[in-house]
């Protein structure tokens, strides 16, 4: 849409100045979209014994922290849920933090388009529990 | 720019036994004998067609309440699982016991075994595996004792019997 330039005139009277707007128009030129929005959901934790046999699969965080013997292997999956009003692109990273805070089994994946209202996940690699103490699952989603 | 970030304290490795539990050998020994099933240390020999079984007791050795259950698999002499039993999951307070028992009819000659698993909120807590008995034809020993007793009695009667007087 093409607009007209505003044209105004001034009439000077006895000590008074009157300004008249002869034309005025508004253009809806820019739509500022809301900030990207999403949340992370724990999806599952798999435990394998040292021979590679699957022993347990937890699909709820209600039992955290679960007790797992030293030497067993674990893999975690976390999902990013797109709460935005548009498709989301970004990188999801999931890792274990061992009792010393070191990153273990870290994996990332960059999604070019997570459709609005949907979710996508990333798993850690299988990691051997070689330290006693509390192990955390840590995840972040960056755009 | 980070849109979302979260951490879960998900795993306890070799930590305090909040969710601990184990089969209690003494309870199992006592109750299996009391129930007339068998002595865990010397499984019985039974006739083919009789019942064999086991009672398992799991103890919550943790420090907090937890939901626990027991599964029992009974195996025939060829190792095939002939019966699988699972208790209903129950909330057990620390130091309390959970009972699970299962019986089966032994229709094959040989050693019958059982495998038990105790589960809590930390997953598999303990396992038990053992022989529950041997099924076979129970042969009766020849009653030599009664033959001996009978012989002594008969001999005595012969000796004591009144003799006929000769004319």
Interface residues (C-beta under 8 A of the other chain):
Chain A: X36 X37 X38 X39 X40 X42 X45 X47 X55 X56 X61 X63 X64 X65 X66 X67 X68 X69 X70 X74 X76 X78 X80 X88 X90 X96 X97 X99 X129 X131 X132 X133 X134 X135 X136 X137 X138 X139 X140 X141 X142 X143
Chain B: X1 X2 X3 X4 X5 X6 X7 X8 X9 X10 X11 X12 X13 X14 X15 X17 X18 X19 X20 X121 X122 X123 X124
